[in-house]
Structure formats: C-alpha cells, structure tokens
Amino acid sequence: MQKTKIGTVEAIMLILTIIVAHSVLSMPTNILNTYKSASILNVTYVSIIAIIIAYFVYKLLKPFPCMDIIDISELVGGKFFKNVVGSIFIIYFIVSSSFMLRSFSESIQILYFPMTDITFIISLIIIAICIANRLDFSSTIKTNVIILPIALIGVLFLFFTNINRFVPERIFPILGESAFNTFVLGITNLSSFGGIAYIYFLPPLLKENTKLKKITLISIIATSLYLIFTIAVLLFIFTFFTDVSEISPLYTATRYIEFGSFFQRLESVFLLVWILVFACYLSIVCKFSTGIFQKVTGISNKKALIDIFGLLILGIALIPKNLAISQNFEYKVYPYLMIGIVLVLGIGILIFANISKKKQIHNINTNNNHFREELQNE
C-alpha cells in the first residue's frame, strides 16, 4: 500500500466515493422510511456528529505520522492484535462491498437486463475491477477524480431541475414520528459516513501527510452536503415513500427531469456515471483489502491477491438469493457493522495508542529528570 502516493484532491474524492456508491442503492430509502419528514433534520444532526468524530479521528492519528490503523494496532498489542484487527477490517470491507455489489447488479438487471443471469452481470464488474487494479491503483484514482465530480454535480442537477415539483410541506412534522426517534435512535444513521473507515488507512498513502486534517474535514463536510441534497430531492419529490422505487430511489428521481425537448431520458446517463463510480468504489475496496492482507501476512505477490479477492467478492455477492436479502443486509446489518468496527473498534485502538504513547513520553521525561538530579547531586 505504501508505494502508491495520492494527492489531497484524490484522497478527498476517494472518501466521497463511498457515500456516492451507497446513495445509489437503497440507503436513501432506508433513511426516508425510518425518519420520514424528519429525514433532513436527522441527516443534518448526524452530519454534525460525523464531522466532530472525523476531526477526533484526525487528532488521534496525528501523533502517528505515516502510520495507519494496522501499524498502530501492532504498537498497541503486538503482531497477534495487528492480525486480528487487519482481519476484521478485511471482512468488513469485503462483506459490505459484496452485498452492495449484489444489490447494485440486481438493480441493473431489473432495469435493463431482465433476461440476463445475475452471475454474468456481477462477473463483468469483478473482471473490470481486477483489470483496473492489475494496471495500477493510480488509474483508478485518476478515473475517480474525473467521474466523481460528475456524480456530485448530478445530484445538484437533480435538485434544481426538479425544484418545480418540490412540496416543502413534506418536512412537517419537523420532528417526524418523535424527537427520540430522530435524535436518539437516529444516531445509527452515522453508518452513512462509511468513508471515515478509509481515513484510518490514508496517512501512509498521502504525498503530503500534513494535509490529513484538510482531507478529513473537507471530505466529511462534502459527504454531509451530498447526503442532505440527496435526501431533500427524494423527500420533496415523492408522496411519502410508497412512490419511491425500492430498486434505486435516485434513479426514479432522474425520470422526473424535464429539461427541454432535446435532453430527455437522462436516467441512462446517470446510470452510466453511477456504474463507473461503483466500479471505482469496488476497486478501492479491493486495493485496501489486498494492502491490509499484504501487511498482515507479508505476502509480496500483489497481482495474485487481486484475483483472489475479486473471486472472494464474487462468491459472497452470489450468496443472497434475491434483492430483498441483500437490501436487508443494508438495513439491519451494515449500520451496526460500520458503527461497531469503524467507530468503536477503530477509535478505541487510537485512544489506547495515544494513552500508551503519552505514558511512554511521561516515563522518558521522568527518567531524564531523575538522571539530571543524580548528575547535579554528584
């Protein structure tokens, strides 16, 4: 992982890729169905918490320049603990991305290729990401820098071209079903900020490690704004959520665009952009997973690992029998995986590492003071 160095803009786009990939699936529908008219309020509230958490993560990483969470885990608990933490993050990345690949592939199948076997669609995407990672990870990063801004602008385009259809009254009642549901139970919506997980692995990859603070704050703030615009588009367009497609709510919103007689049926353009973003997302997952595995095992054959992890993603993606099962994973399993692994485990390791480092510094200073006192007494 250390050989590939990325710039500030590339790192920001990398983190933003995670939210864009998730928003194309059923994540917005889940938020709307859970928080209803309070969805925008909940997303705004959770966004503020996510920004605070991301800044806290940066502060905890700052004493360990050019080290990622795996390196820090080794400092905390040795090689065994390092292997355990590395394995947990690999499982998290691979399993979550595999189920999302299944959901995304089934959406494409239902919309455009109903007669095509789902295995064929998934396999094509896997082949594409394996080829991309075999070429060089920098190719994925450069593609991402080109494609992702189009996806971000696309949500703003959706917002402003559908503004005449908006019904602002749908934000009432402002607190939705209850304040408890919006602000207490709603804290689980932190799972929307899955990009925080990749901040743990950025320090060794950055060309300028001093830019980590800038990257962290800009990427999470941009994620917040993107999520707010996405939820606003869906909340204000649809008559509550019976009208929202269970396949892809954003895709449904693109069909409402009326932009003159020349620009029609723009949903296909949006879908093409989302496919490219999703391919970049999977390439990033594959890159980080293989990098962690190399660091844990010491294996140097990167190209063989790419194919193995590609087959692993394919195999897990074929486990769900239908779209409902993969969406159930997104609703009921992924939020707790993200919060448990990324926030609780990750931040816990960093806190413990910082405490240990401060104790070491304190002990060194104490020993130095004793040594000076002995010299003075002599």
N, C-alpha and C positions, 0 to 999 in steps of 0.2 A: 504493500500500500504506500510505502514511503517514497517510491520512485516517482509517482505521478504528483506533480505540484499544480495546484489550481489557484486562480486569482480570486479577488474579492467578489466581483460580479458573478463569476462562475459558481462560487460557493453559495451565494445568496440564491441563485437560480436552482441549484441542487436541492436546497431545503424546500423551496417553494414547489418543486416538482411533486413532493409528497402530497400536499393539500390539493393540488390540481387533479392528480390521479384519483384521490379519494372522492373528490367532489363530483366526478363524472359518474360514479356509482350511486349507491342508494344512501350514502351518508347524509345528504341534504334532506331526503325524505324522512330519515330517522329523526333528525333534529326537529323538523316541522311536525311530525306526528306526535312527538314527545312533548314539545313545549308550545306548540300551536301558535297563538297570537303573540306569545312572549318570546318567540324564537330569536328575533333580532336583539331583544334585550338580553337574553341568555348568552348569545354569541358575543355581544359586546362585553358583558360581565366576565365571561370566561377568557376572552381575549386579554383583558387587563391582567388577570391572574397569570395567563400564559407568558405574557411579556415579563412580569416580575420573576416567574420561575426561570425563564430563559436567561435573564440577567444574573440571577443567582447561580445558575449553572456556569455561566462565563466567569464569575468571581471565584467559583470553586476550582475551575480549570486553570485560572491564571497562574497560580504558584507552580504549575507543572507544564511549562512551555514545551512544545513539540512532543507531548505525550498524549495518548488517547486513553479511553476508559480501560482498555485491556492492559496497557502498560501500568496504569495507576493501580489496577487490581492486583498486579504482581507485587507492587510495593506494599500493598496492604496485607495480602495473605499468602504471598508466595506463588509458585507455579501452579499448584493444585487449584487455588482460588481463581487464578487467572484463567485456567482451562474451563472451570465451571462457568465463570462469567461470560467468557467467549462463546461457549456452547449455548448458553441461554440467549444471547443476542442473535446468534446464527439462527436458532429455532424461531425466534420472534420475527426476524426479517423474512425468512423463507416461508414459514407457515402463513403469515399475514398476507404476503405478496401473492402466494399461490392461490389462496381463496379469493383474493381480489381479481386475479387473472381469470379465474373461473367465472366470476360474476361478469366481468367485462366481456369475455369471449361469448358468454351466453347472450348478453345484450346485443352484441354484433350479429350473432346467429339469428336471434328472433327478429331483428330489424331488417336485415339484408340477406341472410343466407339460411333460411329455414330448412332447406333440404340438405345442408352440409353438416357432416358429422362434427360434433364439438371437439373431438380429439384432433381433427385436422386443423381447425382454427387455432387451437392452443399451441399445437406443434409448430405452426408457421411463426407465431410470435416468439416462441422459445428459440427457434433456429435463428431468427433475426437478432435477438439479444446476444446469443452465443457468438455469432459472427462479429457483431459490434464490439464485444469485449475482447475477442481474439485480435481484432485490428489494433485497438489501443483505447484505453478509457478516455483519453483526451478527445477522441472523435465523438464519443457520447456527450461529453461535457460541452463541446462546441456546438453540437446539434441542439442540445438543450437550451443553450444561450440564444439560439435563433428561434426555436419553436415555442419555448415557454412564454416569452413576451406576447406572442400572438394569442396564446390561450388566455393570458391575463387581460389583454385588451378585449378579447372576445366576450368576457363577462361584462365589461363596461359597455360594450356594443349591445349586448342583450338587454342590459338595464335601460339604456337610453332609447333604443328602438322600440321597446315595449312600454315605455313610460305612459303612453296614452291609454293603456289597458289597466294601469295600476288602480287598485282600490285601497287607498291608505287606511280606510277604516278597519281593515283586517288586522291592524296591530292592537285592536281593542277586544277584550280587556287587556291592558298592558301587561299585567302580571300573569296572563294565561290562566291556567287552572288554579294556581296558588303561588304565593311567594316562596313557599317551601319547595315546591316542585321546580321553580325557576332558578332559585339561588342555592339550595342545598343539594337536592338530587341532581340538579343541573351541572354540578361540578364534574360529573363524569364526562361531560362534553369536552373536557381537556384532551380527550383522545383524538379530537380533530387536529391537534397540533403534534402529529406524529413526527414532524420534521425535527423536533427537539432531539430525537434519538441520534440523528446524524451529526449534531453539534459535538457530541462526545468523541467522534472519530475525526473531526476536522483538523485539530492542531498539527498533526504530522504531515497533513496534505497541503497546507497553505504555503503559498510563496512568501507571504508576509504574515507571520504569526501575530503581529501587533494589531492586525485588523480583525481579530476574532470578535471583539466587542461590537464593532460596526456591523459585521456579518450577522451576528446573533440578533441584535436589536432590529435591524432593517428587515431581515427575513421573517421574523415573527410578527412584526408590525404589518408587513405586506401580507402575510398569511391571514392576519386578522381582518384586514380591509377586504381581501378577496372573499373570505368566508361571509362577511357581512353583506357584500354586494350579491353574492350567490343566493343567500337565504332571502334577501329582500326581493330579488327578481321572482322567486318562486312563491313567496308569501303574498305579494301584491298582485300576481297574475291569476293564480288559481283560486277557485272557490273551495276553500279549505282543501283537504288533501285527497278527496275522492277523485279529483280530476288529474292528479299528478301521476304520471306513468310510474309504475313500480319498476320498470326497466331502467330508465335513466331520466330523472326529472329535468335535468338541464337540456337534454336532447329534446324533450317535449316542449320546453320553452323556446327553443330555436325555431320551431314550426309556427310560432306566432309572429315571427318577424315580417313586417310589411315595409319594404324599403324600395318602393318604386316597382315598375313592371319589369325592369331589366334584371334586378337582383331578386331572384326567387329560389325557393328550395335551398336555402343556405345551410340547412342542417347537415348536409353531406360534407360541406367544407369544415364545419365544426367537428364532425366526427373524425375526419382525416387528421385534424390537428390533435384531437384527443388520443387517437391511436398512436401517433408519434410521441406524445407526452408520456403515455402509458408504457411504451417501449423504452423510453429513456428512464422511466421510474424503475422498471424491471432490470435494466442494465446497471443502474446504480445499486440496487439491492444485490445483484449478483457480484458486482465489484466489491462491495463492502463485506459481503459474506465470505467470499474467497480470501479476501485480505485478512479477515479475522482468523479464518481457518489456517492460513499460512503462518500467522503469528503464533497461534496456539500449538501447531504441530511441527513447525519448522520445515514443511514441505516447500520446495522451490519451484516445482513444475506447475506454473500458473495455468497454462493452457488446458492441461488435463482436468484441472479443478473446475474450470469454466464449464466444460461439457458435463461433468458430474453434477454440479449444482443446477445446471439447466435441466438435466433429466430429473433431478430431485424436485424442482419446482413443477415440472410437467406431471410427475407421479402424484404429488399432493393435490394439484389442481384437478386431477381426474377422480379424486376420492368422493366429492359431493355428487349425489345422484341427480340433483336438479338445482335450479337457480335459487329456490326457496332455502335450501340448506346453506348455500354459500352466503346468502344475504343474512340468514340467521346468525352466522358467524360474525358478520359485520356489526349486527345489532347487539348481540348478547355476549360475545367472547372478546372480540378485538378491543373494545374500550377498556376492559379490565386488564388485558394483557399489556396494553400501552401504559396505563397508569401504574400497574404493578412493576413492570420491568424497567420502563424508561424513567419514570418519575421516582418511584420508591427505591428500587434497587440502585439505579444509576446515581441519584443524588445521595443516597445513603453511603455508597462507596466513596464518593467525592468528599463528603463531610468527614468520614472517618479518616481518609487520607490527609485532609487538611489538619485535623486534630493531631494526628501522628506526627506530621511534619513540624507543627508548632512545638510539640513536646520535645522533638529531636533538637530543634533550634534552641529551645529553653535549656535543655541539658548541656548542649555545647557551650552556651553562654555562661551557664553556672560553673562548668568545669574550667572555662577560661578565667573566670573571676577568682576561683579558688587558686588557680595556678599563679595569677598575678599577686594574690595576697601572700602566697608562700614565698615568692621572689622578694616581695617587699620586706617580709619578716626576716629573710636571710640577710 
